[in-house]
């Protein structure tokens, strides 16, 4: 299941170790045999030579790392009720809302790889649901995940009904909730460990074809 964004990263990444400002992550030089096996499985599954810093955070508890890799494979880096572009849109908007530069940058990069325009990226990062880059359905979706991020206890039946009226199915709404909630966790882990932005968006050149343009799946 090598993902297109990881194919791009495999061509560009350095082998410099991940440095977190607040708490040490588990780099490969110091990985236990259990973690080393999981890192090898990640490489085989996703085709990315460098183990992402966020996984190195989760590796402090190997069973958690294994579950996070499973979530990445079954929920985040695959089409489901929502497509990859929609998931990356949610991930970018929620991460920006949570002031997580690491996740905003990486999932903003993934959004571009999966066909998001510069305007859509800018609107997601600014959480500007009035932007003309959002169609009405996506504007409603991002309003919903912003509300989950800011005050999930205030979500009511009317919020869900409004999404249904915008054309979203119950399965899509449920998946949007799951993705937004997962990034509430991921953003806080990354920020607390002190992972810096990877500056992936700076590696996305205007001439890079998106997944949609290349016809990748």
C-alpha positions as CSV (number, residue, x, y, z in Angstrom):
1,X,0.0,0.0,0.0
2,X,2.7,2.5,-1.0
3,X,1.0,5.9,-0.9
4,X,1.7,8.5,-3.6
5,X,2.8,11.2,-1.1
6,X,5.3,8.7,0.5
7,X,6.7,8.0,-3.0
8,X,7.5,11.7,-3.3
9,X,9.0,11.8,0.2
10,X,11.1,8.8,-0.5
11,X,12.8,10.7,-3.3
12,X,13.4,13.8,-1.2
13,X,13.9,12.9,2.5
14,X,17.2,13.1,4.3
15,X,18.3,10.6,6.8
16,X,18.8,13.2,9.6
17,X,17.5,11.9,12.9
18,X,14.2,13.4,14.2
19,X,14.8,15.9,17.0
20,X,11.9,16.7,19.4
21,X,12.3,19.8,21.6
22,X,10.6,18.6,24.8
23,X,10.9,14.8,25.0
24,X,13.0,12.2,23.3
25,X,11.5,10.0,20.6
26,X,12.5,6.5,19.8
27,X,15.0,6.7,16.9
28,X,16.1,3.5,15.1
29,X,19.5,3.5,16.7
30,X,17.9,3.0,20.1
31,X,14.8,1.0,19.1
32,X,14.0,-2.2,20.9
33,X,13.7,-5.4,18.7
34,X,9.9,-5.0,18.9
35,X,9.9,-1.4,17.7
36,X,12.6,-2.2,15.1
37,X,10.2,-4.8,13.6
38,X,7.3,-2.4,13.6
39,X,9.5,0.2,11.9
40,X,10.5,-2.3,9.2
41,X,6.8,-3.2,8.7
42,X,6.0,0.5,8.3
43,X,8.7,0.8,5.5
44,X,7.4,-2.3,3.8
45,X,3.8,-1.2,3.9
46,X,4.1,2.5,3.1
47,X,7.4,2.7,1.2
48,X,8.8,5.6,3.1
49,X,12.5,5.2,4.2
50,X,12.3,7.7,7.0
51,X,10.1,6.8,10.0
52,X,7.9,9.9,10.6
53,X,8.5,11.7,13.9
54,X,5.0,11.1,15.1
55,X,5.4,7.4,14.9
56,X,8.7,7.8,16.8
57,X,6.6,9.5,19.5
58,X,4.2,6.6,19.7
59,X,7.0,4.1,19.8
60,X,7.6,4.9,23.5
61,X,4.7,2.4,23.9
62,X,5.1,-0.3,21.2
63,X,1.5,-1.6,21.4
64,X,0.3,2.0,20.8
65,X,2.7,2.3,17.8
66,X,1.2,-0.9,16.3
67,X,-2.3,0.4,16.7
68,X,-1.4,3.8,15.2
69,X,0.1,2.1,12.2
70,X,-3.1,0.1,11.8
71,X,-5.2,3.3,11.9
72,X,-2.9,4.8,9.3
73,X,-3.4,1.9,7.0
74,X,-7.1,1.2,7.5
75,X,-8.5,4.8,8.1
76,X,-6.2,7.7,7.3
77,X,-4.2,6.8,4.2
78,X,-7.0,5.1,2.3
79,X,-10.3,6.0,0.7
80,X,-13.3,5.1,2.8
81,X,-16.7,6.8,3.1
82,X,-14.6,9.9,2.6
83,X,-11.9,10.2,0.0
84,X,-8.3,11.0,0.7
85,X,-8.7,14.6,-0.4
86,X,-11.5,15.1,2.1
87,X,-9.6,13.4,4.9
88,X,-6.6,15.6,4.3
89,X,-8.8,18.6,4.1
90,X,-10.1,17.8,7.6
91,X,-6.6,16.9,8.9
92,X,-5.2,20.2,7.7
93,X,-8.0,22.3,9.0
94,X,-8.1,20.6,12.4
95,X,-4.3,20.7,12.8
96,X,-4.2,24.4,11.9
97,X,-7.0,25.0,14.4
98,X,-5.0,23.2,17.1
99,X,-1.8,25.2,16.2
100,X,0.1,22.1,15.3
101,X,2.7,23.2,12.7
102,X,4.0,19.6,12.2
103,X,0.6,18.1,11.2
104,X,-0.6,21.3,9.4
105,X,2.5,21.2,7.2
106,X,2.5,17.4,6.5
107,X,-1.2,17.1,5.9
108,X,-1.3,20.3,3.9
109,X,1.4,18.6,1.7
110,X,-0.7,15.5,1.4
111,X,-3.8,17.6,0.5
112,X,-1.8,19.1,-2.4
113,X,-0.6,15.7,-3.5
114,X,-4.2,14.5,-3.6
115,X,-5.4,17.3,-5.8
116,X,-6.1,20.2,-3.4
117,X,-5.6,23.5,-5.1
118,X,-3.4,26.3,-3.5
119,X,-6.6,28.1,-2.7
120,X,-8.1,25.1,-1.0
121,X,-4.9,24.6,1.0
122,X,-4.9,28.3,2.0
123,X,-8.6,28.2,3.0
124,X,-8.1,25.0,5.1
125,X,-5.1,26.4,6.9
126,X,-6.9,29.6,7.6
127,X,-10.1,27.7,8.6
128,X,-11.9,30.2,6.2
129,X,-15.2,28.5,5.5
130,X,-16.4,31.5,3.6
131,X,-13.6,31.1,1.0
132,X,-14.7,30.6,-2.6
133,X,-12.3,27.7,-2.7
134,X,-14.8,25.6,-0.7
135,X,-17.9,24.4,-2.4
136,X,-21.0,24.6,-0.1
137,X,-20.8,20.9,0.9
138,X,-17.1,21.2,2.0
139,X,-17.7,24.5,3.7
140,X,-20.4,22.7,5.8
141,X,-18.0,19.8,6.5
142,X,-15.2,22.1,7.7
143,X,-17.6,24.1,9.9
144,X,-18.6,20.8,11.5
145,X,-15.1,19.6,12.2
146,X,-14.2,23.0,13.6
147,X,-17.0,22.8,16.0
148,X,-15.9,19.3,17.1
149,X,-12.4,20.7,17.6
150,X,-13.5,23.8,19.5
151,X,-16.4,22.5,21.5
152,X,-17.5,19.0,20.8
153,X,-20.0,19.0,23.7
154,X,-22.0,21.6,21.7
155,X,-22.7,19.3,18.8
156,X,-26.4,18.6,18.4
157,X,-28.7,16.6,16.1
158,X,-29.2,19.9,14.1
159,X,-25.5,20.0,13.2
160,X,-25.7,16.5,11.8
161,X,-29.0,17.3,10.0
162,X,-27.4,20.3,8.4
163,X,-24.6,18.1,7.0
164,X,-27.1,15.6,5.7
165,X,-28.9,18.5,4.0
166,X,-25.5,19.4,2.4
167,X,-25.3,16.0,0.8
168,X,-23.2,14.0,3.3
169,X,-24.2,10.5,4.3
170,X,-24.3,9.3,7.8
171,X,-21.2,7.1,7.2
172,X,-19.3,10.1,5.8
173,X,-20.3,12.2,8.8
174,X,-19.2,9.4,11.2
175,X,-15.9,9.2,9.4
176,X,-15.4,13.0,9.6
177,X,-16.0,12.8,13.4
178,X,-13.4,10.0,13.7
179,X,-10.7,11.8,11.6
180,X,-11.3,15.1,13.5
181,X,-11.1,13.4,16.8
182,X,-8.0,11.4,15.9
183,X,-6.2,14.6,15.0
184,X,-7.2,16.2,18.3
185,X,-5.0,13.4,19.7
186,X,-2.2,13.5,17.2
187,X,-1.8,17.3,17.4
188,X,-1.5,17.2,21.1
189,X,1.0,14.4,21.1
190,X,3.2,16.2,18.5
191,X,3.0,19.6,20.2
192,X,3.7,18.2,23.7
193,X,6.8,16.2,22.4
194,X,7.9,19.3,20.6
195,X,8.2,18.0,17.0
196,X,9.1,20.8,14.6
197,X,7.5,21.2,11.2
198,X,9.0,19.1,8.5
199,X,8.6,21.9,5.9
200,X,7.1,19.4,3.4
201,X,5.0,22.1,1.7
202,X,8.2,23.8,0.7
203,X,9.2,20.7,-1.3
204,X,5.9,20.7,-3.2
205,X,6.9,22.3,-6.5
206,X,4.3,23.8,-8.8
207,X,5.2,21.3,-11.5
208,X,4.4,18.3,-9.3
209,X,1.4,16.4,-10.6
210,X,-1.2,15.5,-8.1
211,X,-2.6,12.0,-7.7
212,X,-5.7,13.1,-9.7
213,X,-3.6,14.4,-12.5
214,X,-1.5,11.2,-12.6
215,X,-4.4,8.9,-12.3
216,X,-2.9,7.1,-9.3
217,X,-5.1,5.2,-6.8
